[in-house]
Every structure is written in structure tokens, then in C-alpha cells.
Amino acid sequence: MKVVLKILFIVFLVWMATGIYLLKTNHKNAQIVIGLAVLYMTFVLMPLFIYYRYKNGKYKKYILNDTKIKEWINDEEGSSKN
């Protein structure tokens, strides 16, 4: 999956570079090429990256819940008494 993401990202960079080149040469379809590259990044590359990055549950340590908030409050009360 990591290799696939790298290849897809390189495709995106080449696509954007082509769009910018066409834009500089005043090609009539330059805006369409850049727009399709942005759509590709939005609907293909980013969802695959997000899935790859968070599929193993690494995000769970960043989620706030009641127990973590209570621990923080207890830690603050304990440190303020010192």
C-alpha cells in the first residue's frame, strides 16, 4: 500500500506540473487539467492515504473521552496542591 501511495503521489505531481506548464503556455485546456488533478487528489489520493494511515487504530490515543478528561483534571488538582 505504501508503494501504491508513493506512485499515486508521483502521478499527482506530474499531473500538476503538466497543468502548470499548460497554464504558462496559455493552452485552452490548462484549467481543466489542473482541476482534474485536484479532483484526483481529493477523491483518490487522500482517501487512500487516510485509510492507510489510520487503519491500525493509531488515532485512538488522540481521541478525547471522559476518562482522559477526568485524568487531566485530577493531574491538575494534584500538581496545584504542591
N, C-alpha and C positions, 0 to 999 in steps of 0.2 A: 504494500500500500504506500509505503514511504517513497519508493521509486516512482510509482504512478503519479503521486502528487508532485514530485520534482519535475517529471516530464510535462505534466499539465501546466505547471507554473512557467516552464520554459516556453511552451506553446503560447501561453498568455503574453509573455514578454515579447516574443517575436511578433505576435499579432498586433500588439500595441505599437511596437516600433514601426511596423508596416503602416499602420494607420497614421502615425505621426509623420512618416515620410510622405505619404499621400497627401496629408494636410499641407505640408510645406510646399509640395509641388502643385497645389491647387487642383487636385483631382476631384472630379464631381462626386465620387462615392466615398470620400475620405471620412465624412461624418458617420456614414453607415458602418464602415469597417470598425471605427473606434467604438461606436455604440454596440455592435455585436460582440466586440471583445469585452466590454463592460458587462453585458448580459451573460457571457460565458463565465466570467469570473464570479458573478453574483449567483448564478443558478447551478453551476457545475463545480467550480473550483472551491469556493467557500464551503458549501455543504459537505463535500468530501473531506476537506481539511478539518472542519468542526467534528465530524463523525470520527475521523482518525484520532484526533487529539483527545476526545473525551469518551471514547468507547470503553475504557477500562475503569471508569469511575474515579479518575483523578480529581475531578471537580468537587467531590463531596467535602473535602476539607475547607472549601471556600464558601460553602452554604451556611447561612446563619439559621440557627434554630433556637428554641427556648433554652435548652441545656447549655449551649455555648454562651448565650447572653447571661444566664444566671452565674456561670463560672466567672465571666468577666466582672460582674458586679461584686461577687464575693472576693475576687482578687483585688479589686479596687478598695473595698472596705478593709481588707486585711493590710494593704500597703499604706492606707491613710492613717491607720492606728499607730503605725511605727513612727 
